[in-house]
Every structure is written in structure tokens, then in C-alpha cells.
Amino acid sequence: MGPDERDRLEGVVVGTRRRSFTAGKRWLLSASLVSSAGLIVAACTTSGGASIGVGSGTNGSAGLSMVGSPAPRGTGRLNAVACPTVTTCFAVGSPPPSAIPPSATASRAVVDVTKNAGLSWSMEKVVTSTPTVLNSISCPTAKSCIAVGSTAVPSLAGVVVRTLDGGKRWQQISSPSGAVNLVSAECLSKVECLALATDGTTYWTAVTRSLGTSWQQGGNLPAGISGVSRLSCSSADLCIATGFTPSSPAHGVGAIAVSSDGGASWSSSVVPGGTGIIHDATCAGPRSCVAVGTMSTTTSDVALGKGAILTSGTGATTWTAAGSPIGLDDGFGVSCFSGGDCIAVGTVWTPTVPPTPVGAAVMTTNSGRSWTTLEVRYVPNGLVGLSCPSRALCVAVGGGTVARLSATS
């Protein structure tokens, strides 16, 4: 993103929000999330990692903004991002429509990578047997990642690709039996991962204990849940799946399923009436869970509406509405830390005719009870995926855009 690969990341300064990329020869404004105490959190690393100093801040944006740039050439649409380290992130999605159906050299999946905390991106070489749409990625270590999705043409089938060497080589491996699509994946350990699979009617958990070499079927999600979009596990004892339950043709009400046994069984959470589609949820702990989505109940298309924020202090079994934050009309991704700090991304509707959804980001320092709008620049489309490997780095993706949390200049 932005400038070319920079010199090794090194340097620290205390008392301001500046960062050195050249061993102190040059300093650039930087930022981290604001802690609940109102301080910029220090994140110091050894050579090869960025350093962020401590300074005074206030609840609110504290000069933070989400700044976007175009994804690497050849990227069509990005759906998800995972950052296994504070400098390395992988974003996954699909090729441009012109590549489907592809030539022999275009039969691939899209995996973009940054090795410098989102400053610049490049496309990985990922060859698959047919054009592929990757929906989700999880990286249990700095070297290993697993991404899931489905074939684009001629017929749907689940697809799994993985790397064991930090992205130098990606390999298509076996997919769970019976799945026409794998909507999300989450790894619980170096080798154990869960994927949400569907045959077009039912959703279930697929489990691997070999990082995708083989899969076993786990528990079915509760009957009636549809449009499942995201799987999030804070531990093997707490996994969440989000979506909706159809209420009428092309409409649905928010639905959240929770598992306390690593996906072996699922139960429905209690969601407030009137909630629209839920796109993502996460827990920093069993008493600090946040879900995001929209109050719109339209399932057939992206529809104008207010954002929906839900919170849970009961291990995701019961949820409470936390209002609609200004600056987020539809939440698609959320990431939280202990202490109550969270970032959420999605879309906001511009006052044009017709209204147009563009990128949006908000933050909370009190586990979702109140939110502050962040400035979003150079993000002409909605943001649908988010990864915050530390309080010093958040990366978001959506459409043909990659975005990075940074200080407002």
C-alpha cells in the first residue's frame, strides 16, 4: 500500500505518536488503538518490527483514520484478511470478472500479501484447478495459513488452499465432502481448524486436525439459519457463527449460533427482536462479545439502513442491542482486544442520488456501549474484512481496496 518496500522497520520514540522506518533517520506519524484509559498503547518490537510510542489521547478517533489504496493488479474483489504477525497480512478474494471463465494461465485464486504492515501489497501465485472465490483465511502461525471458498465455474464445489512456508507456495488440498461452498474458516491451533460448510441447504462444521489434509464432519448449525457469513472462535470453548433466519421472501432477521465444544454442536443465541442481518461477531472473552450488522432485513441485496451493534456478556448466548453508531450503516467486520477496545468496519451511505455505500470504520473503548466514527479516506467501496493482530495494526479489505489504520495527517 502506498510507497514501495521500505527499509527495515526499526526505531522508537516516547511521548509522541511517531514511528521510524529508517533506524531513526526519518520519522512518520503513526497510531495505535486508544486504550480505555485514553492512552496510545506502546507496541515495541525487535529489528524488523515497527515501534509506536506512548502519547496522550482521548476517547474517540484520537486522530486515527482508515486509509485505503488499490489492491494489486489482477485482484477482483477481496473478501477477508488475516494477519499472522504485525507486519505480514494475507487478503483473499476472487479474480476480476474478465478472468472468469479464464484462460489456462488465469485458473487461480486471489491471495494478496503485505510484508510491511500494509504499506505495500503484492499478489501471490495461487494456481487452482478451476477459477476460485476465496471467502475466508486463517493463519495459525506466521508460516501456515488455510483459505477456503468455492469454485466459480462451471459448478459449485468447496475449495481449500494452504501455505506452509509463509506464502512462498500455495497448494490446493482436499475439501470437506459434500460441500458446495466453504464460507469461513478459523484455526484453533497449529493444525486444528474449523470451516463452515454448506450443501446449499444446511450449514455444518467441518473439522481438520491436520491443517486441511483431511476433514471430518462436525455439528450442524441450528435449523433455519441462513446466509451464514462468518465464523469466529476466541477459543475451542467459544465459537460464533453469524447470519439470519428467513422471515419472508428476500427478508430475514438476525441470527447467531454459538458452540462451546469446538463445533461439535451448535445452539441458537437469543438476539433482540428487530435486528437485521448480522455479518460478524467476536469475543475478547466470554464476558466481552460484540456483533455487527445492519438493521435492514433485506437479504437479496445491499439495502439502505442503519448499522446494528449487539453486545453480550454471557458467552454469546444472549445479546443486547447497543444502538446504531453514526458512521456505520452496515457492519461487516469487527475485532476486539481485552479491556474493551474494538474496531468495526463496513459501509456508510453517501448522500447521493442514488445513495452509494462507501467504506466506514468506528471504534469503541468500552466493549461496544458507545462508538466513535473514524475518518475513512480513499475507500470508494465497503469494507468487509478486518484483521487487527495487535493494537498497533489493523488492516481492512473490501472490493478492490486494501486499507490500513493510520494517523490522520
URBELHU-V819969 format. One record per residue. N is the residue number from 1. SS is DSSP state (hx for helix, st for strand, lp for the rest). PHI is phi in degrees with one decimal (none if undefined). Layout:
<<N:SS:PHI> <N:SS:PHI>>
//
This chain:
<<1:lp:none> <2:lp:75.5> <3:lp:-66.0> <4:lp:-67.0> <5:lp:-51.0> <6:lp:-91.1> <7:lp:-60.8> <8:lp:-55.4> <9:lp:-82.4> <10:lp:-161.5> <11:lp:127.4> <12:lp:-149.7> <13:lp:-140.7> <14:lp:-106.3> <15:lp:97.9> <16:lp:-134.1> <17:lp:-109.8> <18:st:-131.1> <19:st:-136.6> <20:st:-107.2> <21:lp:-110.0> <22:lp:-133.7> <23:lp:54.2> <24:lp:92.4> <25:lp:-74.2> <26:lp:-144.0> <27:st:-120.8> <28:st:-122.7> <29:st:-60.6> <30:lp:-143.1> <31:lp:-163.7> <32:lp:-136.8> <33:lp:-66.7> <34:st:-87.3> <35:lp:-76.2> <36:lp:-64.7> <37:lp:-88.0> <38:lp:83.1> <39:st:-115.0> <40:st:-71.2> <41:lp:-81.3> <42:lp:-77.0> <43:st:-137.8> <44:lp:-102.6> <45:lp:-131.1> <46:lp:-81.4> <47:lp:-52.6> <48:lp:100.4> <49:lp:-126.3> <50:lp:-76.8> <51:lp:-128.0> <52:st:-123.8> <53:lp:-82.7> <54:lp:-98.2> <55:lp:-150.6> <56:st:-77.1> <57:lp:-147.2> <58:lp:-132.9> <59:lp:-57.0> <60:lp:125.5> <61:lp:-70.7> <62:lp:51.0> <63:lp:77.3> <64:st:-88.4> <65:st:-147.2> <66:st:-97.2> <67:st:-111.0> <68:st:-105.0> <69:st:-153.7> <70:st:-63.6> <71:lp:-68.7> <72:lp:-55.4> <73:lp:-56.5> <74:lp:100.8> <75:lp:-84.4> <76:lp:-92.9> <77:st:-137.7> <78:st:-96.7> <79:st:-114.5> <80:st:-160.4> <81:st:-146.5> <82:st:-138.4> <83:lp:-116.8> <84:lp:-73.0> <85:lp:-136.7> <86:lp:-76.6> <87:lp:-117.8> <88:lp:-112.1> <89:st:-137.6> <90:st:-119.4> <91:st:-114.7> <92:st:-125.6> <93:st:-177.6> <94:st:-137.2> <95:lp:-70.7> <96:lp:-61.4> <97:hx:-55.9> <98:hx:-65.3> <99:hx:-91.6> <100:lp:-127.3> <101:lp:-71.2> <102:lp:-95.8> <103:lp:-77.7> <104:hx:-61.1> <105:hx:-85.0> <106:hx:-101.7> <107:lp:-73.5> <108:st:-154.2> <109:lp:-110.8> <110:st:-98.9> <111:st:-132.4> <112:st:-103.3> <113:st:-136.1> <114:st:-120.6> <115:lp:-114.9> <116:lp:-133.3> <117:lp:61.3> <118:lp:88.6> <119:lp:-71.8> <120:lp:-146.5> <121:lp:-131.7> <122:st:-140.8> <123:st:-97.6> <124:lp:-80.2> <125:lp:-90.8> <126:lp:-131.2> <127:st:-95.0> <128:lp:-122.5> <129:lp:-68.7> <130:lp:-141.9> <131:lp:-54.1> <132:st:-130.6> <133:st:-107.5> <134:st:-93.8> <135:st:-96.6> <136:st:-157.7> <137:st:-145.3> <138:st:-137.1> <139:lp:-123.9> <140:lp:-72.6> <141:lp:-138.8> <142:lp:-66.1> <143:lp:-101.3> <144:lp:-115.9> <145:st:-141.0> <146:st:-131.4> <147:st:-124.0> <148:st:-131.5> <149:st:179.6> <150:st:-151.2> <151:st:-70.8> <152:lp:-91.5> <153:lp:-148.0> <154:lp:-83.9> <155:lp:-142.4> <156:lp:-75.9> <157:lp:-157.9> <158:st:-64.6> <159:st:-132.2> <160:st:-131.0> <161:st:-127.5> <162:st:-148.2> <163:st:-128.2> <164:lp:-118.6> <165:lp:-132.7> <166:lp:72.0> <167:lp:97.4> <168:lp:-65.3> <169:lp:-142.1> <170:st:-112.8> <171:st:-131.1> <172:st:-79.1> <173:st:-124.4> <174:lp:-64.7> <175:lp:-113.0> <176:lp:-55.2> <177:lp:-62.9> <178:lp:85.7> <179:lp:-87.5> <180:lp:-95.3> <181:st:-158.3> <182:st:-116.2> <183:st:-88.6> <184:st:-162.6> <185:st:-139.6> <186:st:-149.9> <187:st:-97.3> <188:lp:-96.2> <189:lp:-153.7> <190:lp:-62.1> <191:lp:-126.8> <192:lp:-97.1> <193:st:-136.2> <194:st:-113.0> <195:st:-134.1> <196:st:-91.1> <197:st:-113.3> <198:st:-143.9> <199:lp:-101.5> <200:lp:100.6> <201:lp:-125.3> <202:lp:-113.3> <203:st:-107.4> <204:st:-147.0> <205:st:-90.6> <206:st:-106.3> <207:st:-121.6> <208:st:-124.9> <209:lp:-116.9> <210:lp:-137.5> <211:lp:53.2> <212:lp:96.3> <213:lp:-63.8> <214:lp:-143.4> <215:lp:-132.7> <216:st:-125.0> <217:st:-81.5> <218:st:-102.2> <219:st:-84.8> <220:st:-78.4> <221:lp:-70.2> <222:lp:-54.0> <223:lp:-58.0> <224:lp:97.0> <225:st:-71.2> <226:st:-140.8> <227:st:53.9> <228:st:-65.0> <229:st:-121.3> <230:st:-149.0> <231:st:-118.3> <232:st:-137.3> <233:st:-128.9> <234:st:-81.4> <235:st:-166.3> <236:lp:-65.6> <237:lp:-89.4> <238:st:-150.0> <239:st:-120.7> <240:st:-129.1> <241:st:-122.7> <242:st:-120.9> <243:st:178.5> <244:st:-154.0> <245:st:-111.6> <246:st:-57.0> <247:st:-113.8> <248:st:-165.8> <249:lp:-53.8> <250:lp:66.7> <251:st:-138.5> <252:st:-158.8> <253:st:-116.6> <254:st:-57.2> <255:st:-139.8> <256:st:-133.6> <257:st:-112.6> <258:st:-130.5> <259:st:-127.1> <260:lp:-112.5> <261:lp:-136.8> <262:lp:67.1> <263:lp:87.1> <264:lp:-69.4> <265:lp:-148.6> <266:lp:-135.6> <267:st:-137.0> <268:st:-82.1> <269:lp:-82.8> <270:st:-87.7> <271:lp:-113.4> <272:lp:-58.1> <273:lp:-61.5> <274:lp:88.8> <275:lp:-74.6> <276:lp:-85.3> <277:lp:-71.7> <278:st:-103.2> <279:st:-102.0> <280:st:-157.2> <281:st:-153.1> <282:st:-152.0> <283:st:-129.9> <284:st:-80.9> <285:st:-179.6> <286:lp:-61.5> <287:lp:-105.8> <288:st:-144.2> <289:st:-118.7> <290:st:-135.0> <291:st:-123.4> <292:st:-131.9> <293:st:-179.1> <294:st:-138.4> <295:lp:-79.0> <296:lp:-68.1> <297:lp:-100.3> <298:st:-72.6> <299:lp:-108.6> <300:lp:-85.4> <301:lp:-162.8> <302:lp:-70.9> <303:lp:-122.8> <304:lp:-61.0> <305:lp:-175.1> <306:lp:-92.9> <307:st:-71.9> <308:st:-119.7> <309:st:-122.3> <310:st:-119.2> <311:st:-128.7> <312:st:-143.0> <313:lp:-115.9> <314:lp:-121.6> <315:lp:67.6> <316:lp:72.4> <317:lp:-82.9> <318:st:-133.7> <319:lp:-120.0> <320:st:-124.1> <321:st:-68.8> <322:lp:-116.9> <323:lp:88.9> <324:lp:-118.4> <325:lp:-67.5> <326:lp:-64.4> <327:lp:98.2> <328:lp:-142.9> <329:lp:-90.9> <330:st:-156.8> <331:st:-90.6> <332:st:-117.7> <333:st:-146.5> <334:st:-146.4> <335:st:-138.1> <336:st:-129.8> <337:lp:-119.9> <338:lp:-62.9> <339:lp:99.7> <340:lp:99.7> <341:lp:-83.0> <342:st:-141.0> <343:st:-120.4> <344:st:-128.1> <345:st:-128.5> <346:st:172.9> <347:st:-129.8> <348:st:-134.2> <349:st:-91.0> <350:st:-78.9> <351:lp:-79.8> <352:lp:-111.5> <353:lp:-120.0> <354:lp:-77.2> <355:lp:-58.5> <356:st:-122.9> <357:st:-80.8> <358:st:-127.1> <359:st:-63.6> <360:st:-144.1> <361:st:-150.3> <362:st:-136.7> <363:st:-138.5> <364:st:-132.4> <365:lp:-118.5> <366:lp:-136.6> <367:lp:60.2> <368:lp:96.0> <369:lp:-72.1> <370:lp:-144.4> <371:lp:-134.2> <372:st:-121.4> <373:st:-75.6> <374:lp:-98.9> <375:st:-69.3> <376:st:-121.5> <377:st:-124.4> <378:lp:59.8> <379:lp:-126.2> <380:lp:-79.8> <381:lp:-137.9> <382:lp:-65.2> <383:lp:-100.6> <384:lp:-119.2> <385:st:-131.7> <386:st:-145.5> <387:st:-141.9> <388:st:-124.1> <389:st:-70.2> <390:st:-157.5> <391:lp:-68.1> <392:lp:-93.6> <393:st:-152.5> <394:st:-130.8> <395:st:-126.8> <396:st:-128.5> <397:st:-139.0> <398:st:174.1> <399:st:57.5> <400:lp:-104.1> <401:st:-125.7> <402:st:-113.3> <403:st:-135.5> <404:st:-136.3> <405:st:-69.1> <406:st:-148.8> <407:st:-83.3> <408:lp:-70.9> <409:lp:-81.1>>
//
